[in-house]
């Protein structure tokens, strides 16, 4: 376990040095993403200024939900950037490179890329929480924990969906659709949805575990929400890893020469 | 005349090419379905909470058909800025420059060719969902009235996206400019909330900017068509197309003087 952690730290360090190689591009992406998030959130400010609340869900709830979702998304982009294009790696036979290395294939693959803009998302999440009017120091600790758990759920969802490429081949459109659905449903007020829709948001598209539930855990701690988050993170990660391992048994590739940079 | 035929041929080739992978075309268009469903949930609750059938002159049905066309315009657009910036960064712009066609008009023709079927498929899926949820649009003829404005919106979008792509002459990466432009289009174009629901001062500003001509104008014309609105929307579009078209030409001419391509 400690060995893998050291390995991960080394990979992340190399990734960071790699994205920092083009500093202007790196800073443009980080700052650009923060500005981008701020402008996007302005839509919600306008909405709640006019309509006040949606079944008890107000702008302050939106700040926290948006914050935790942005930070979790940013964390996965930054640390496990290849989780977003795992299906392409599988379908194009690029797993060969990772299979030939003496490290866990899944971990090595998804950690081998950093998306620089993720730093902007990650940082913006904290700013959003600070602006929510619900900031407390113990809340900040819960925000960090909730971000980690939401990031696990999100990474597991990406791995699970993209691992279907072992069976379905190229599926970038489907994975893009799933990603968009996860983010869209995650950011909208949970109070909009009826019980059937909520069931979907906790299972097939676990957007509630990336937005509404972590936000609730941050603003008003209960053991139940913490248990929901932990159970969701463990369950989705286990399913995702199992599906990836099952798929890996079916993996085959041609003799194409791949260069990993 | 020959030159029009040339670009028409490029448009046709891209159009046919976009049909080569129908699965991909359909798959990409399915994205509009969750968006439409969530918009329905949001606005159904919002209209119910407001206790009124009409907000800012729009009913729930108008609002949802408005959002359907707004999404169709947005989701139908190809990632033009990325394509042009890649052309600039990897030097493949040189390959296009030595051909007997204009770089910008070539990209305009290909962008239009890629857009048509994407937009049609989005309209089909998005329209089907909204029809099922709230019924037919109040003014089905509005679709035909709005078509010239939709075309105008795509021209405006091309001008801005091409300018962002050309920024690659100056910046290493133009993604941030794309994101920010897209979000400005969302907020000031009325992409997620019709501009009629905004505070009056913001409505006045937003309706004068080019973003509103790219989304709000065509979508509003679709749900509440009238001659006066048609004239307003089209005139504003013509003004912005002229201004942005000129700026794009200047940016292109300036950028091309800085071009250095090594090797081949």
Contacts between the chains, C-beta under 8 A, distances in Angstrom:
chain1	res1	chain2	res2	distance
A	22	B	172	5.4
A	22	B	173	7.4
A	24	B	171	7.2
A	24	B	172	5.7
A	25	B	171	7.6
A	25	B	172	4.1
A	25	B	173	4.0
A	28	B	171	6.5
A	28	B	172	7.6
A	28	B	173	5.7
A	28	B	175	7.9
A	28	B	176	4.8
A	29	B	173	6.3
A	29	B	175	6.2
A	29	B	176	5.6
A	31	B	176	7.1
A	32	B	175	6.9
A	32	B	176	2.2
A	32	B	177	7.2
A	32	B	179	5.9
A	32	B	180	6.2
A	33	B	176	6.9
A	33	B	179	6.6
A	35	B	176	7.6
A	35	B	180	5.7
A	36	B	176	7.2
A	36	B	179	3.9
A	36	B	180	5.5
A	36	B	182	7.8
A	36	B	183	5.3
A	39	B	180	6.6
A	39	B	183	3.9
A	39	B	184	6.3
A	39	B	186	7.7
A	39	B	187	6.0
A	40	B	183	4.9
A	40	B	186	6.6
A	40	B	187	7.6
A	42	B	187	5.5
A	43	B	186	6.3
A	43	B	187	5.3
A	43	B	192	5.3
A	43	B	193	6.3
A	46	B	187	7.4
A	46	B	193	6.4
A	46	B	197	7.9
A	46	B	198	5.9
A	46	B	199	7.6
A	46	B	202	7.3
A	47	B	193	5.9
A	47	B	197	7.9
A	49	B	199	7.1
A	50	B	197	5.7
A	50	B	198	7.6
A	50	B	199	7.4
A	51	B	46	5.4
A	51	B	49	6.8
A	51	B	50	6.9
A	53	B	49	7.9
A	54	B	42	7.2
A	54	B	45	5.7
A	54	B	46	6.7
A	54	B	49	7.3
A	55	B	45	6.1
A	55	B	49	7.6
A	117	B	175	7.0
A	117	B	176	7.7
A	173	B	24	5.8
A	173	B	27	3.3
A	173	B	28	5.3
A	173	B	30	7.8
A	174	B	27	6.2
A	176	B	28	7.8
A	176	B	31	7.2
A	177	B	27	7.1
A	177	B	30	5.8
A	177	B	31	5.3
A	177	B	34	7.8
A	180	B	31	5.6
A	180	B	34	7.0
A	180	B	35	8.0
A	181	B	34	4.7
A	184	B	34	6.1
A	184	B	35	6.6
A	184	B	38	6.0
A	185	B	34	7.2
A	185	B	38	6.7
A	188	B	38	5.6
A	188	B	41	7.6
A	188	B	42	6.5
A	189	B	42	7.9
A	191	B	45	7.9
A	192	B	38	7.6
A	192	B	41	4.4
A	192	B	42	5.8
A	192	B	45	5.7
A	193	B	41	6.5
A	197	B	41	7.6
